[in-house]
Amino acid sequence: MIREVIRPQQNSFTINIPNSYIDREVEFIMFPLDFNDKQEIETIKISGQKSKSLRGVFNKYSNNSKIELEENAWQNHIMEKYKI
């Protein structure tokens, strides 16, 4: 793994890729490290509202008819897997 922190002075940046990374999938991630306001990091906007929690964010994908099955899903899986 290679990690390099830079302070760019222009819009473009050239990176030299090590030979051992050639013909392999690599990931480049860019984000600012100079957050002065912790609130900016912790606050997440959900539906135009500010929230510090992701609770309920996936409700639109839920299937209420499956909730009863989830209650004992782990126990049922173990029983089926180990033929208990």
C-alpha positions in Angstrom: 0.0 0.0 0.0 1.2 3.5 -0.8 -0.1 6.6 0.9 1.0 10.1 0.1 -0.4 13.3 1.5 0.1 16.3 -0.8 -1.0 19.9 -1.0 -1.8 20.5 -4.7 -0.9 23.9 -6.1 -2.8 23.3 -9.4 -5.6 21.2 -10.9 -3.6 18.3 -12.2 -1.3 15.9 -10.5 0.9 13.1 -12.0 1.5 9.9 -10.1 4.2 7.3 -10.8 2.8 3.8 -10.4 5.2 1.1 -9.1 5.9 -1.8 -11.4 4.4 -4.2 -9.0 1.0 -2.5 -9.5 1.0 -2.7 -13.3 -1.8 -4.8 -14.7 -3.6 -4.9 -11.3 -6.7 -3.1 -10.1 -5.7 -0.1 -7.9 -7.8 2.5 -6.1 -7.2 6.2 -5.9 -9.1 8.2 -3.3 -9.0 11.9 -2.8 -10.5 13.9 0.1 -9.4 17.0 2.0 -7.7 16.5 5.3 -8.1 20.0 6.6 -11.7 19.8 8.1 -11.8 22.5 10.7 -15.4 21.9 11.7 -16.1 18.4 13.1 -19.8 19.1 12.6 -19.2 19.2 8.9 -17.9 15.6 9.0 -20.5 14.2 11.5 -23.6 15.8 9.9 -25.3 13.8 7.2 -28.0 15.3 5.0 -31.0 13.0 4.6 -33.9 14.2 2.6 -32.9 17.8 3.1 -32.7 17.4 6.9 -29.6 17.3 8.9 -29.2 14.2 11.0 -26.4 12.5 13.0 -27.9 9.1 12.4 -28.5 6.9 9.4 -31.5 5.2 11.2 -34.3 4.6 8.8 -32.4 5.7 5.7 -33.0 2.3 4.0 -36.7 2.1 4.9 -37.7 2.6 1.2 -36.1 -0.8 0.5 -37.8 -2.7 3.3 -40.4 -5.4 2.8 -42.7 -5.4 5.8 -43.9 -8.9 5.0 -40.4 -10.3 5.7 -40.0 -8.7 9.1 -41.5 -11.8 10.9 -39.0 -14.0 9.1 -36.0 -11.9 10.2 -36.9 -12.4 13.9 -35.6 -16.0 13.9 -33.5 -15.9 10.7 -30.2 -16.6 12.4 -31.5 -19.5 14.5 -33.3 -21.0 11.5 -30.1 -20.8 9.4 -28.0 -22.5 12.1 -30.6 -25.3 12.5 -30.7 -25.8 8.8 -27.0 -25.7 8.3 -26.2 -28.2 11.1 -29.3 -30.2 10.7 -30.3 -29.6 14.3 
